[in-house]
């Protein structure tokens, strides 16, 4: 059904460059014709306070949770020049892309979430720590985006873990283009938006055709899109790529 509905449709992906490439590949696999327009710029948070907070938290932790591939890269950058990660520290990652980044940049990964969300990873880790019962309080560090949700930290805290969440990178809207891209000329039919920052970046870079259907990844992005004057045609019920596909069709 999805393949039939999306066959030949020209769909704009507005995520940061590396994320956009992965979504574009998946859209191609279901028969769509994706176009990418990276509307976000990601940058590590490298101030001295963040570096010390991350290093101190990891030195005392049992688990390091990585909520994205970018998070793994940022952690490695912030720890550069420091002694290797503690031998007893275990690393958990959200999905295969984060797991590959953890292996590449940090040398290992011990747990990969079956559900490709931070909340899914936290739930899986909490369940794994119930059997056999852990001795003493387990300490976890979550390396995340500055605007990341604290739902995963709350779930782990409720499960009895001592949790420190450290913002290791930020995602900001792309700077304004001198000449905005005319998406009508590109034949764009559907626009995918996965964050409020992407809404801002998109409007800085391009002009949307009136006929384009705007699909968002969730209510926060929908609110931002509506406030910016866009008409939201669909909203994902799950904040994932599969959820946004379901919202399209």
VEXSETOR-147106 format. One line per field, with one value per residue (C-alpha): x, y, z; residue in one letter. Coordinates in nm, 2 decimals, padded with zeros to 4 digits. Each point is the difference from the previous one (the first is absolute). Example, Ala and Ser with C-alpha at 12.3 -4.5 7.8 and 13.67 -1.06 7.14 Angstrom:
BEGIN
X [01.23/00.14]
Y [-00.45/00.34]
Z [00.78/-00.07]
pase [a/s]
REM end
This chain:
BEGIN
X [00.00/00.27/00.20/-00.31/-00.09/00.35/00.12/00.14/-00.09/00.25/00.07/00.22/00.21/00.10/00.22/00.38/00.21/00.10/-00.36/-00.15/00.21/-00.13/-00.36/00.05/00.13/-00.30/-00.24/00.17/-00.05/-00.37/-00.02/-00.01/00.23/00.16/00.17/00.22/00.03/00.19/-00.18/00.20/00.36/00.14/00.29/00.16/-00.02/00.36/00.01/00.22/-00.29/-00.16/00.33/00.06/-00.36/00.01/00.34/-00.09/-00.34/00.16/00.28/-00.27/-00.25/-00.09/-00.18/00.04/-00.32/00.04/-00.32/00.14/00.31/00.07/00.00/00.27/00.21/-00.04/00.09/00.32/00.09/-00.06/00.21/00.28/00.34/-00.14/00.09/-00.22/-00.35/-00.02/00.03/-00.32/-00.21/-00.26/-00.14/-00.36/-00.11/-00.32/-00.02/00.27/00.13/00.07/00.16/00.23/00.10/00.07/00.22/00.18/00.06/-00.01/00.12/-00.30/-00.37/-00.17/-00.37/-00.19/-00.37/-00.25/-00.22/00.18/-00.08/00.16/-00.30/00.01/00.37/-00.07/-00.28/00.21/00.29/-00.23/-00.15/00.34/00.12/-00.29/00.13/00.22/-00.05/00.29/00.20/00.01/-00.14/00.09/00.12/-00.08/00.11/-00.22/00.19/-00.27/-00.09/-00.05/-00.37/-00.04/-00.29/00.07/-00.26/00.28/00.17/-00.33/-00.08/00.35/-00.03/-00.34/00.17/00.25/00.30/00.20/-00.01/00.20/-00.10/00.26/-00.07/00.30/-00.12/-00.26/-00.21/-00.07/-00.19/00.21/00.10/-00.22/00.08/00.06/-00.24/-00.27/-00.04/-00.33/-00.14/-00.28/00.27/00.13/-00.35/-00.01/-00.33/00.07/00.22/00.12/00.07/00.16/00.06/-00.09/00.35/-00.06/-00.31/00.21/00.28/-00.23/-00.16/00.34/00.11/-00.30/-00.35/-00.26/-00.26/-00.35/-00.09/00.28/-00.12/00.18/00.05/00.15/00.15/-00.21/-00.20/00.29/00.11/-00.36/-00.04/00.31/-00.11/-00.34/00.14/00.23/-00.31/00.03/-00.30/00.07/-00.16/00.11/00.18/00.18/-00.16/00.35/00.31/00.19/00.06/-00.26/-00.25/00.05/-00.05/-00.33/-00.10/00.07/-00.23]
Y [00.00/00.25/-00.07/00.05/00.32/00.15/-00.13/00.30/00.26/00.28/00.03/00.26/-00.11/00.29/-00.17/00.07/-00.14/-00.34/-00.07/00.12/-00.24/-00.30/00.11/00.06/-00.35/-00.15/00.21/-00.12/-00.36/00.05/00.15/00.38/00.26/00.18/00.33/00.12/00.36/-00.01/00.26/-00.06/00.04/-00.21/00.11/-00.15/00.18/00.04/00.25/-00.10/-00.05/-00.26/-00.18/-00.03/-00.10/-00.28/-00.13/00.00/-00.17/-00.27/-00.07/-00.10/-00.17/-00.36/00.09/00.26/00.04/00.15/00.13/00.06/-00.05/00.37/-00.05/-00.27/00.23/00.29/-00.21/-00.12/00.36/00.12/-00.28/00.04/00.00/-00.17/-00.35/-00.27/-00.06/-00.19/-00.38/-00.07/00.26/-00.16/00.19/-00.01/00.15/00.09/-00.20/-00.13/00.34/00.10/-00.34/00.03/00.35/-00.13/-00.27/00.23/00.29/-00.17/-00.35/-00.21/-00.03/-00.24/00.05/00.12/00.10/-00.21/00.31/00.29/00.26/00.13/-00.10/-00.35/-00.04/00.12/-00.25/-00.29/00.09/00.03/-00.35/-00.15/00.12/-00.17/-00.35/-00.08/00.26/00.25/00.06/00.36/00.29/00.00/00.34/00.10/00.30/00.10/00.20/00.18/00.32/00.32/00.00/-00.37/-00.14/-00.11/-00.28/-00.27/00.15/00.00/-00.36/-00.12/00.21/-00.16/-00.34/00.08/00.12/00.31/00.19/00.30/00.15/00.20/00.21/-00.07/00.17/00.24/00.02/00.34/00.12/00.05/00.36/00.19/-00.03/00.30/-00.14/-00.24/-00.33/-00.03/-00.34/00.03/-00.01/-00.32/-00.15/-00.06/-00.16/-00.09/00.17/-00.19/00.19/-00.17/00.29/00.37/00.10/-00.17/00.22/00.31/-00.12/-00.10/00.35/00.16/-00.21/-00.06/00.10/-00.27/-00.06/00.05/-00.35/-00.17/-00.22/00.06/-00.31/00.03/-00.24/00.10/00.27/00.23/00.02/00.05/00.29/00.17/-00.06/00.14/00.30/00.07/00.01/-00.36/-00.22/-00.34/-00.28/-00.29/-00.08/-00.32/-00.19/-00.14/00.23/-00.23/-00.03/-00.27/00.22/00.28/-00.23/-00.12/00.37/00.06/-00.28]
Z [00.00/00.10/-00.32/-00.22/00.18/-00.02/-00.35/-00.19/00.26/00.04/00.37/00.17/00.30/00.22/00.26/00.06/-00.28/00.13/00.14/-00.33/-00.20/00.21/-00.04/-00.37/-00.04/00.17/-00.21/-00.31/00.12/00.01/-00.34/00.08/-00.16/00.29/-00.01/00.29/00.13/00.33/00.21/00.32/00.11/00.28/00.22/00.31/00.33/00.09/00.29/00.30/00.23/-00.23/-00.05/00.37/00.07/-00.26/00.11/00.37/-00.07/-00.22/00.25/00.26/-00.24/-00.07/-00.33/-00.27/-00.21/-00.35/-00.15/-00.35/-00.22/00.04/00.38/-00.03/-00.22/00.24/00.31/-00.18/-00.08/00.35/00.15/-00.24/00.17/00.31/00.12/-00.16/00.11/00.33/-00.06/00.19/-00.18/-00.23/-00.30/-00.13/-00.33/-00.17/-00.32/-00.25/-00.11/00.36/00.06/-00.30/00.12/00.35/-00.13/-00.23/00.24/00.34/-00.08/00.11/00.05/00.25/-00.05/-00.31/00.03/-00.18/-00.02/-00.17/00.27/00.31/00.21/-00.16/00.09/00.36/00.04/-00.14/00.24/00.30/-00.08/-00.05/00.34/00.18/-00.07/00.17/00.26/00.01/00.31/00.10/-00.19/-00.37/-00.14/-00.36/-00.21/-00.29/-00.27/-00.20/-00.19/00.18/-00.09/00.06/00.21/00.36/-00.03/-00.01/00.30/00.19/-00.09/00.12/00.32/00.07/-00.05/00.28/-00.20/00.08/-00.33/-00.13/-00.33/-00.18/-00.31/-00.23/-00.32/-00.12/-00.32/-00.14/-00.31/-00.31/-00.08/-00.24/-00.37/-00.22/-00.25/00.12/-00.19/-00.19/00.10/-00.26/-00.27/00.16/-00.02/00.38/00.10/00.36/00.27/00.30/00.32/00.30/00.24/00.07/-00.11/-00.34/-00.04/00.05/-00.22/-00.28/-00.01/00.00/-00.30/-00.22/-00.12/00.01/-00.26/00.12/-00.10/00.20/00.29/00.32/00.22/00.35/00.24/00.30/00.18/00.09/-00.36/-00.11/00.24/-00.14/-00.36/00.06/00.19/-00.31/-00.23/-00.14/-00.03/00.15/-00.21/00.22/00.33/00.10/00.29/00.07/-00.01/-00.24/-00.38/-00.02/00.19/-00.24/-00.30/00.15/00.04/-00.37/-00.13]
pase [x/x/x/x/x/x/x/x/x/x/x/x/x/x/x/x/x/x/x/x/x/x/x/x/x/x/x/x/x/x/x/x/x/x/x/x/x/x/x/x/x/x/x/x/x/x/x/x/x/x/x/x/x/x/x/x/x/x/x/x/x/x/x/x/x/x/x/x/x/x/x/x/x/x/x/x/x/x/x/x/x/x/x/x/x/x/x/x/x/x/x/x/x/x/x/x/x/x/x/x/x/x/x/x/x/x/x/x/x/x/x/x/x/x/x/x/x/x/x/x/x/x/x/x/x/x/x/x/x/x/x/x/x/x/x/x/x/x/x/x/x/x/x/x/x/x/x/x/x/x/x/x/x/x/x/x/x/x/x/x/x/x/x/x/x/x/x/x/x/x/x/x/x/x/x/x/x/x/x/x/x/x/x/x/x/x/x/x/x/x/x/x/x/x/x/x/x/x/x/x/x/x/x/x/x/x/x/x/x/x/x/x/x/x/x/x/x/x/x/x/x/x/x/x/x/x/x/x/x/x/x/x/x/x/x/x/x/x/x/x/x/x/x/x/x/x/x/x/x]
REM end
